[in-house]
Amino acid sequence: PDLTGHEKFALGNVKYNISRIHVTAVELPSASISLLPGSGIKLVIGNASLTIDMNWNIRTWMFKDSGRGTVHISKVSVTAIFSTPLDDTDPMSISLTSCRTTSGDIDIKLNGKT
């Protein structure tokens, strides 16, 4: 979905819109899944990266501008624990019980005029 909003600064409001958001690359060089006896599943992803392309535009009382942008997020680590109840009476269900995510680097490139 598009991201639209505004931020207030000392010199006035900035309205922004980020649209046409597309994930163009995902790398998962280190990923593992393990069973946690009696409780669920543990997912660990290390050193992952993600690249996103988008259109952007901003508007202030003084100027407006728009263009294309790329965001590259690297050194991403995720550890997630999912619980899987062992009750035979209900259909199989999985619940996220904990999740921790960290990222190392974020590189943002904005090019003007679409």
Secondary structure as GFF3:
##gff-version 3
##sequence-region A 1 114
A	DSSP	beta_strand	3	9	.	.	.	ID=ss1
A	DSSP	beta_strand	12	27	.	.	.	ID=ss2
A	DSSP	beta_strand	30	36	.	.	.	ID=ss3
A	DSSP	beta_strand	40	59	.	.	.	ID=ss4
A	DSSP	beta_strand	64	83	.	.	.	ID=ss5
A	DSSP	beta_strand	95	102	.	.	.	ID=ss6
A	DSSP	beta_strand	105	112	.	.	.	ID=ss7
###
